[in-house]
C-alpha cells in the first residue's frame, strides 16, 4: 500500500486519536499491521533492552471479550470525577472540546469489540530495573507512538487508551500472558474513514515553555 504523501511534520501533527472514524466493516490485512510494528521496533528503548512484546488480537471472540471489559471500564471512567468531558468548565470553548472528546470515548467504548484489530503493546517487567520506572514505560510508549504514526501513514486510524487496564488481570488471563508481561496500552486499529485529519488546538507555546529555569 502506498504511503500517504505527508511531510514528517504533517505526519506528527495530524496523527489523531481516531474513535468515531474507524471503519469497522473493512478488514485490516495482518501484513499491514506487521509493517507498522516493524517500524515501531526502531524506537529507542532503555539500555537497548528491547523487552517489548506485541499482542495482536484479530479473533472475533477475543475481541468481543476485550470489548466487553473495555465498555465496562469506559462507563466507570465517564461516570467518575475528572472524566474528560467534565474538564475546564470555566472555559466554554475548551469545555466544548472536552465534551466532544467524552462523546468520542463513549462511542468507542460501545464498539471496541467490533474493531478489526486490537494491538496491545507489552513489556517484560522481569527485565526492567526496579529503580527506573520511567525508563521502563518510556521504552514502550515511544514504540507505541511510532506504531500509531506508521499506521496513520498507511491510512489506518488508531487511538492510545489504557482504560482496559481496569481489567488488566482478566485480559491477561484471556490472552494467556505470562506473569512477567505487563500491558502498556490498547490500540484499536482500523482503516480510517477519510485521512484528512488536522492539527488539534493546543496550549500556546509560551504558556508551557521554560528555558534554563521555571
C-alpha positions in Angstrom: 0.0 0.0 0.0 1.3 3.4 -1.0 2.0 5.7 2.0 0.2 9.0 2.4 2.0 11.9 0.9 2.8 13.7 4.3 5.9 15.5 5.4 7.3 14.4 8.8 5.8 17.5 10.4 2.4 16.8 8.8 2.5 13.2 10.0 3.4 14.2 13.5 0.8 16.9 13.8 -2.1 15.1 12.2 -1.9 11.7 13.9 -5.0 11.9 16.0 -6.9 9.6 18.3 -9.4 8.1 15.9 -12.6 6.7 17.5 -15.7 7.7 15.6 -14.0 7.4 12.2 -12.8 3.8 12.5 -14.1 1.7 9.6 -15.5 -1.3 11.5 -16.6 -3.1 8.3 -13.3 -3.3 6.4 -10.8 -6.0 7.3 -7.2 -4.9 8.0 -4.5 -7.1 6.5 -2.3 -8.6 9.1 0.8 -7.9 6.9 -0.1 -4.2 7.2 -0.1 -4.4 11.0 3.2 -6.2 10.9 4.7 -3.4 8.8 3.6 -0.9 11.5 5.1 -3.0 14.3 8.3 -3.3 12.3 8.6 0.4 12.2 7.8 0.6 15.9 10.7 -1.7 16.7 13.1 1.0 15.6 12.0 3.2 18.5 14.5 3.7 21.4 14.4 1.5 24.4 16.1 1.8 27.8 19.7 0.3 27.6 18.6 -1.1 24.2 17.0 -4.0 26.1 14.1 -4.2 23.6 11.9 -6.1 26.1 8.7 -5.3 24.3 6.1 -7.7 23.0 3.1 -7.0 20.8 -0.2 -8.8 21.2 -2.3 -8.5 18.0 -5.9 -9.7 18.6 -7.9 -10.5 15.5 -10.1 -13.4 16.7 -13.7 -12.2 16.9 -14.4 -13.9 20.2 -11.3 -12.5 21.9 -12.0 -9.0 20.5 -15.6 -9.2 21.7 -14.5 -10.3 25.2 -11.9 -7.4 25.4 -14.6 -5.1 24.1 -17.0 -6.1 27.0 -14.3 -5.3 29.6 -13.5 -2.1 27.8 -17.1 -1.0 27.7 -17.4 -1.5 31.4 -14.2 0.4 32.1 -15.3 3.3 29.9 -18.7 3.6 31.6 -16.9 3.6 35.0 -14.5 6.3 33.8 -17.1 8.6 32.2 -19.1 8.5 35.4 -16.1 9.4 37.5 -15.0 12.8 38.8 -12.4 14.2 36.4 -13.6 12.4 33.3 -12.5 14.1 30.1 -16.0 15.5 29.3 -16.2 17.4 32.6 -12.9 19.3 32.4 -12.4 23.0 32.1 -16.0 24.1 32.9 -14.7 27.7 33.4 -13.6 27.9 29.8 -16.6 27.5 27.4 -14.6 26.9 24.3 -12.2 24.4 25.8 -15.1 22.7 27.7 -16.9 22.2 24.4 -13.9 20.4 23.0 -13.7 18.2 26.1 -17.4 17.2 25.8 -16.7 16.2 22.2 -13.8 14.1 23.4 -16.1 12.5 26.0 -18.7 11.6 23.3 -15.9 10.1 21.2 -14.7 8.0 24.1 -18.2 6.7 24.8 -18.6 5.9 21.1 -15.5 3.7 21.0 -16.4 2.2 24.4 -19.5 0.7 22.9 -17.7 -0.6 19.8 -14.2 -1.7 20.8 -15.1 -5.3 20.3 -16.0 -4.6 16.7 -12.7 -3.0 15.8 -11.0 -5.4 13.4 -7.6 -5.4 15.0 -6.6 -4.7 18.7 -3.0 -4.2 19.4 -1.6 -4.4 22.9 2.0 -3.3 23.4 3.5 -5.0 26.4 6.8 -5.2 28.3 8.6 -7.9 30.1 8.8 -6.4 33.5 11.1 -9.0 34.8 13.9 -7.5 32.7 13.3 -3.9 33.8 15.4 -2.3 36.6 13.3 -1.6 39.6 15.0 1.8 40.2 13.9 3.2 36.8 10.1 3.1 36.4 10.2 6.0 33.9 12.7 4.2 31.8 10.7 1.1 31.7 7.5 2.7 30.5 9.4 5.1 28.2 10.7 2.0 26.4 7.3 1.0 25.2 5.4 4.3 25.0 7.8 5.6 22.3 7.4 2.4 20.3 3.6 2.6 20.7 3.5 6.1 19.3 5.8 5.0 16.4 3.2 2.3 15.7 0.5 4.9 15.5 2.5 7.1 13.2 3.2 4.2 10.9 -0.5 3.3 10.9 -1.5 6.8 10.0 0.9 6.8 7.1 -0.9 3.6 5.9 -4.4 5.1 6.1 -5.1 3.3 9.4 -6.8 5.0 12.4 -5.7 4.3 15.9 -6.2 5.5 19.5 -4.0 5.1 22.6 -6.1 4.0 25.5 -5.3 2.4 28.9 -8.8 2.1 30.3 -8.8 -1.6 29.7 -6.2 -1.8 32.5 -9.1 -1.7 35.0 -9.4 -5.3 34.0 -5.8 -6.0 33.3 -5.8 -9.3 35.1 -8.9 -10.6 33.3 -7.5 -9.6 29.9 -4.1 -11.1 30.7 -5.8 -14.4 31.5 -7.9 -14.2 28.4 -4.7 -13.8 26.3 -2.6 -16.3 28.3 0.0 -13.7 29.1 2.9 -14.8 31.3 3.0 -13.2 34.8 6.0 -11.1 33.9 4.4 -9.5 30.9 2.6 -6.2 31.6 0.2 -4.4 29.3 1.0 -0.8 28.4 -1.9 0.2 26.3 -4.7 -0.9 24.0 -4.5 0.4 20.4 -7.6 -0.2 18.3 -6.6 -0.3 14.6 -8.8 0.0 11.6 -8.9 1.9 8.3 -9.9 5.4 8.9 -13.0 6.9 7.3 -11.1 9.6 5.4 -7.5 10.7 6.1 -8.0 14.4 6.2 -7.0 14.9 9.8 -5.8 18.3 11.0 -3.6 19.6 13.8 -5.5 19.9 17.1 -5.8 23.1 19.1 -3.1 23.1 21.8 -1.9 25.5 24.5 0.3 28.3 23.3 4.0 27.5 23.3 4.7 30.5 25.6 2.5 29.1 28.3 4.4 25.8 28.6 7.9 26.7 27.5 10.6 27.3 30.2 14.2 28.0 29.3 17.0 27.5 31.8 14.6 27.7 34.8 10.9 27.8 35.6 
